[in-house]
Amino acid sequence: MSEEWAVVRSAMKRWDIGSSPVVGGRLLLLVAGLVVACSVGALRPSAADWLVIGAVSLLMLTALLASFLVAWEAMPKSLNFVFPLSVIVGLGSLGGFSTANIGSCYTGLFVLCFAYVGVYLPMHSAYPLAVAAAPAFVASVGGWDAYIQIRLGIAVAIWIILAEVIAL
């Protein structure tokens, strides 16, 4: 492990960020929600798009609050997939249901989901998540053509490599 990575891991432990997949998952939901909430107004969404944004935001907030009601220690570790999967479904919904292709502005958040997988889930866990993330990515960018096919191929490769390298 490189010296730089050891410093990052040490800081995560000090701040109690890396100690629990549940804490990390809540942080993932919170950060994704804050990124959208703090920037979406600049896109000047239509009234219909505000309804989509509101509905997706409400569902994400519900997932975050519900995470405090679950007895995580009694649940299988595989249930931690719910955190990145919630963000991925939310991003796909923003693109799939908005008229202004709002989701395309937030595709970078997919990377955070796979970083979470690399930190908190077993090695090779990125592969099944990529199967769910690929159609959500397509929905978030709002179309399917040669350009999006290339972007998707590159994105999936980056997602998987990132998660696998972090999980080493």
Backbone torsions as a table, in degrees:
resi	resn	phi	psi	omega
1	MET	NA	136.2	-178.9
2	SER	-70.6	158.7	-179.8
3	GLU	-63.9	-38.0	-179.8
4	GLU	-63.3	-43.3	-178.8
5	TRP	-66.0	-36.7	177.4
6	ALA	-62.4	-37.8	177.7
7	VAL	-64.4	-43.8	179.0
8	VAL	-62.0	-48.0	179.4
9	ARG	-59.7	-41.0	179.4
10	SER	-62.4	-43.1	179.0
11	ALA	-64.3	-40.4	179.1
12	MET	-61.2	-41.1	179.2
13	LYS	-66.3	-41.9	179.7
14	ARG	-61.0	-40.1	-177.5
15	TRP	-88.3	3.2	-179.9
16	ASP	61.0	26.8	177.9
17	ILE	-83.3	-38.2	-173.8
18	GLY	-92.3	2.4	-172.7
19	SER	-78.7	-23.7	-173.8
20	SER	-142.2	132.4	175.2
21	PRO	-62.9	-26.6	179.4
22	VAL	-72.3	-44.4	177.4
23	VAL	-62.9	-44.4	177.5
24	GLY	-62.4	-38.9	179.0
25	GLY	-67.1	-40.7	176.3
26	ARG	-63.5	-40.7	177.9
27	LEU	-63.4	-40.5	176.8
28	LEU	-59.9	-47.7	178.3
29	LEU	-61.3	-44.2	-178.5
30	LEU	-64.3	-47.5	-179.0
31	VAL	-63.1	-45.5	179.3
32	ALA	-60.3	-43.7	178.9
33	GLY	-64.5	-41.4	179.4
34	LEU	-67.2	-38.2	178.0
35	VAL	-59.5	-47.1	179.9
36	VAL	-66.8	-48.1	-176.7
37	ALA	-60.9	-37.3	-176.8
38	CYS	-80.7	-13.8	-174.3
39	SER	-121.9	-19.6	-172.0
40	VAL	-64.4	-28.9	178.9
41	GLY	-60.4	-31.8	179.3
42	ALA	-65.4	-18.7	180.0
43	LEU	-82.8	-7.6	-178.5
44	ARG	50.0	61.8	-177.7
45	PRO	-66.7	152.6	174.9
46	SER	-72.5	171.3	178.2
47	ALA	-60.6	-40.3	178.7
48	ALA	-63.9	-40.1	179.0
49	ASP	-68.9	-34.3	175.9
50	TRP	-61.4	-35.1	176.6
51	LEU	-63.7	-42.9	177.8
52	VAL	-63.3	-47.3	-179.9
53	ILE	-59.7	-44.5	179.3
54	GLY	-63.4	-43.5	-179.6
55	ALA	-65.0	-46.0	179.3
56	VAL	-64.6	-42.4	179.1
57	SER	-62.9	-40.9	178.3
58	LEU	-63.5	-41.8	178.3
59	LEU	-66.0	-39.0	178.2
60	MET	-66.7	-42.1	177.3
61	LEU	-63.7	-39.5	176.8
62	THR	-61.3	-43.4	178.0
63	ALA	-61.4	-42.9	179.3
64	LEU	-62.3	-49.0	-179.4
65	LEU	-66.5	-38.0	178.3
66	ALA	-63.4	-28.8	-179.4
67	SER	-63.1	-21.3	178.3
68	PHE	-81.5	-12.2	-179.3
69	LEU	-96.8	-9.3	-176.4
70	VAL	-89.6	136.4	174.7
71	ALA	-83.5	81.8	-171.8
72	TRP	-60.5	-33.8	-178.2
73	GLU	-64.9	-22.6	178.7
74	ALA	-91.9	-5.0	-176.6
75	MET	-95.8	154.1	174.6
76	PRO	-65.8	146.1	-178.1
77	LYS	-59.7	-27.1	-179.6
78	SER	-64.2	-19.4	178.9
79	LEU	-66.9	-16.0	177.7
80	ASN	-65.3	-12.6	173.7
81	PHE	-61.2	-19.7	-176.7
82	VAL	-61.8	-30.2	-177.4
83	PHE	-69.4	-58.3	178.7
84	PRO	-66.5	-32.2	179.6
85	LEU	-65.1	-36.7	177.0
86	SER	-62.2	-44.0	178.9
87	VAL	-65.0	-42.7	-178.7
88	ILE	-63.0	-44.7	178.3
89	VAL	-64.6	-39.9	177.3
90	GLY	-61.8	-43.1	178.9
91	LEU	-65.2	-42.4	177.0
92	GLY	-63.0	-37.1	179.4
93	SER	-68.8	-38.8	177.8
94	LEU	-58.7	-43.1	-179.9
95	GLY	-77.9	-39.0	-175.1
96	GLY	-72.2	-29.1	-175.4
97	PHE	-109.2	-8.2	178.9
98	SER	-89.4	154.3	-179.5
99	THR	-89.9	-18.5	-175.1
100	ALA	-103.1	14.1	178.3
101	ASN	58.4	42.9	-177.4
102	ILE	-61.7	-36.3	-177.2
103	GLY	-60.1	-26.3	-177.6
104	SER	-64.4	-22.3	179.1
105	CYS	-74.8	-15.4	-171.0
106	TYR	-117.0	18.2	-178.7
107	THR	-63.9	-22.2	176.7
108	GLY	-61.9	-23.1	179.5
109	LEU	-69.3	-20.2	174.9
110	PHE	-59.6	-37.2	-179.4
111	VAL	-61.1	-41.4	177.9
112	LEU	-60.3	-37.2	178.9
113	CYS	-62.0	-41.4	-179.2
114	PHE	-77.0	-26.7	172.1
115	ALA	-64.7	-41.8	176.1
116	TYR	-57.8	-45.7	-179.8
117	VAL	-59.3	-44.3	-179.8
118	GLY	-63.9	-35.9	-178.1
119	VAL	-77.8	-42.1	-166.9
120	TYR	-111.3	-17.3	-175.4
121	LEU	-111.8	160.3	-177.6
122	PRO	-61.6	156.1	178.1
123	MET	-54.3	146.0	-179.3
124	HIS	75.0	6.3	177.7
125	SER	-72.0	-16.4	-179.0
126	ALA	-68.4	-28.4	-175.8
127	TYR	-62.0	-51.4	178.3
128	PRO	-65.4	-32.4	178.7
129	LEU	-68.9	-34.3	178.2
130	ALA	-63.1	-32.0	177.9
131	VAL	-63.5	-37.4	177.0
132	ALA	-79.2	-34.8	-175.3
133	ALA	-73.3	-31.7	-176.6
134	ALA	-59.9	-51.9	177.7
135	PRO	-67.0	-30.3	176.9
136	ALA	-67.3	-37.1	176.5
137	PHE	-62.9	-45.8	179.0
138	VAL	-60.6	-44.0	177.8
139	ALA	-63.4	-38.2	-176.7
140	SER	-69.0	-30.9	178.5
141	VAL	-90.1	-10.3	169.0
142	GLY	78.6	30.8	177.3
143	GLY	178.8	-176.1	179.4
144	TRP	-150.6	108.2	175.4
145	ASP	-149.1	-174.8	-177.3
146	ALA	-61.1	-36.8	179.8
147	TYR	-64.0	-43.9	-179.4
148	ILE	-70.8	-35.3	176.6
149	GLN	-59.9	-43.5	178.6
150	ILE	-66.9	-45.2	178.3
151	ARG	-59.5	-41.3	-180.0
152	LEU	-65.5	-44.3	179.0
153	GLY	-59.3	-44.6	178.5
154	ILE	-65.6	-43.9	-178.9
155	ALA	-61.1	-46.9	-179.1
156	VAL	-61.4	-41.9	178.2
157	ALA	-60.9	-45.2	179.8
158	ILE	-64.0	-45.1	-179.5
159	TRP	-56.8	-49.6	-175.7
160	ILE	-68.5	-45.2	179.3
161	ILE	-60.8	-44.7	179.1
162	LEU	-57.2	-51.7	-178.1
163	ALA	-62.5	-40.9	-178.8
164	GLU	-68.0	-41.9	179.9
165	VAL	-66.1	-42.4	179.0
166	ILE	-64.7	-36.3	-177.2
167	ALA	-74.0	-11.8	-179.1
168	LEU	-57.1	NA	NA
